[in-house]
Amino acid sequence: MNDWIDETLHPDYRQRLRAARMIYDSRTDHQRLQVFENPVFGRVLTLDGVVQVTEGDEYIYHEMLTHTPLLAHGAARRVLIIGGGDGGMAREVLRHGAVEEVVMVEIDASVVEFSKKWLPGISAGAFDDQRLRLEIADGADYVATADARFDVIIIDSTDPIGPGETLFTDSFYGRTRQRLADGGILVTQNGVPFLQPEELRGTMRAFRALFADATAYLATVPTYAGGPMAFGWGTDGQARETPEQVLEGRMGAAGLTGLRYYTPAVHKAAFALPGYVSRLVG
């Protein structure tokens, strides 16, 4: 098989990935799931035709969305992940031995079971860790009804279409803010700002009303095409000012070896925004 898969996320721009072999193609109660083999990126997972994760470059996304807030915080014990059904985010969070509990809220149980079977290397055993508590529920409902507080909250959402749409609203961000402990940090997936400027602009408008420190940071993930990817950052503390040498010390204390993208120097540099992104942040 040598079909080409068109990603249909953007109306005026598309990328294509060669499917050397289609491994799985089916529809769940929430969305269409496909996994295919690509010679460069390995196994590729798409939801409703949009690339979610690939074996080849997933480490960039997962390392930057976990280690950046966790090492900046320095004392995170409880972490909430909204989304993240492939298990990659939980895998990276659980590398921090000081983390005592990770609550992962995923709307679609099929994504979790599917990922365990077809993409096991991404979770790498995270679902078997006793510190992980998996909740199959709507993330927006969870933050509206839960009474727990978390040191770090990671929104590992799909794009703001379909099931992920509610995870980009002002009301969701406001309720998520209430789930943060003192000094807590909220980070979000905010797409590629060159092609999805309103996604970042809307999140930052909400964050500026909620947090003393509201900004974004960047990472380049090849399969999220169109430029660097943005991650929202919100906190009332001074965690963003953590010196590079302190990050290095925390990284060593956590035993974080073998990372392929994140470094303390990259951490600091990721907050240096080009002009067009800085204007979206406001």
ABEGO torsion letter per residue (X at the ends): XABBBBBAABAABBBBBBBABBABBBBBAABBBBBBBBAAAEBBBBBGGBBABBAAAAAAAAAAAAAAAAAAAGABABBBBBEGAAGAAAAAAAABAABABBBBBBABAAAAAAAAAABAAAAGGAAABAABBBBBBBAAAAAAABABBBABBBBBBBBBBEAAAAAABAAAAAAAAAABBBGBBBBBBAEBAAABAAAAAAAAAAAAAABABBBBBBBBBAABBGEBBBBBBBBABAAAABBAAAAAAAAAAAGBBGBAABBAAAAAAAABBBAAAAAAAX
